[in-house]
């Protein structure tokens, strides 16, 4: 199992840049509509997220959160800041 991405430098980045790691959500930088949708899915600051699949190039991300799997698009993932 991989460690937290933040353990390897503590650098903040977008969720879209992360592959095969567990990260913690720092903040969401999106408009009110997308922010509301992400919050409803449980993607809130402080939550630990396991990036299960993030294909290079295009395609959605598969995330593990609180025992569930979620799929979000790259555009939404780019608006989520993680460490």
Secondary structure as the mmCIF struct_conf table of DSSP 4:
data_model
#
loop_
_struct_conf.conf_type_id
_struct_conf.id
_struct_conf.beg_label_comp_id
_struct_conf.beg_label_asym_id
_struct_conf.beg_label_seq_id
_struct_conf.end_label_comp_id
_struct_conf.end_label_asym_id
_struct_conf.end_label_seq_id
STRN STRN1 UNK A 4 UNK A 4
HELX_RH_3T_P HELX_RH_3T_P1 UNK A 5 UNK A 8
TURN_TY1_P TURN_TY1_P1 UNK A 9 UNK A 9
STRN STRN2 UNK A 13 UNK A 14
HELX_RH_3T_P HELX_RH_3T_P2 UNK A 15 UNK A 17
BEND BEND1 UNK A 20 UNK A 20
STRN STRN3 UNK A 22 UNK A 28
BEND BEND2 UNK A 30 UNK A 30
HELX_RH_AL_P HELX_RH_AL_P1 UNK A 32 UNK A 40
TURN_TY1_P TURN_TY1_P2 UNK A 41 UNK A 42
TURN_TY1_P TURN_TY1_P3 UNK A 45 UNK A 46
STRN STRN4 UNK A 48 UNK A 54
BEND BEND3 UNK A 56 UNK A 59
STRN STRN5 UNK A 61 UNK A 65
TURN_TY1_P TURN_TY1_P4 UNK A 66 UNK A 67
STRN STRN6 UNK A 68 UNK A 72
HELX_RH_AL_P HELX_RH_AL_P2 UNK A 74 UNK A 78
TURN_TY1_P TURN_TY1_P5 UNK A 79 UNK A 79
STRN STRN7 UNK A 80 UNK A 82
#
